[in-house]
Structures are given as structure tokens and as C-alpha cells.
Amino acid sequence: MAPATAWTKDWEMASRYPPGFYDEDALKVIEVAFHDIWDRLATSNPRQDTDVDGLRVAVIDQLLGLVGQGITDPLDMREVVLRHFTHRPCI
């Protein structure tokens, strides 16, 4: 195995999903699911004091994890993620 470069070390610290981990179809599914989920979260939580960037990252992380588990139906993904986030006191 080739030695890790500074870039790969930075990437490993930033994400548990390395570049190229997902194919183009998986990325499209994640995008569709994210926009659907985000629209629903935004309308169900109009408060302005929520950490929007943190919430976006958390939603994307959930979606990446689901795809990694083999869940690729956007409706199933939406159901799992919304269930996760709507049971938290900050939402």
C-alpha cells in the first residue's frame, strides 16, 4: 500500500467516506433524498436559531450511511432520516 499523503490524511479526518466511495447513481439518489428531506425539515422547523449547517451535515451523513448499508430508495431514506431527526428536541 502506498504511503498516505497529506491530502488523504486530511480527508480521513474530515469524512469517513473516501473520495470515489459512491458511484454516480448513488450520489443522485442521495441528492434527491436530501432535497426532499431538507424541504420537510425546513417547513416543520421554521425557527431561525437552529444550526442549519450542522443539520445539513448531519442529514447528509445519515444519507451516506444508509447508502453504505444498501438502502437506496429515496422514500425509505426519507422515512429513516426524518424519524431520526424529528425525535430530537432541537427539531
Secondary structure, 3 states (H helix, E strand, C coil): CCCCCHHHHHHHHHCCCCCCCCCHHHHHHHHHHHHHHHHHHHHHCCCCCCCHHHHHHHHHHHHHHHHHCCCCCHHHHHHHHHHHHHCCCCC
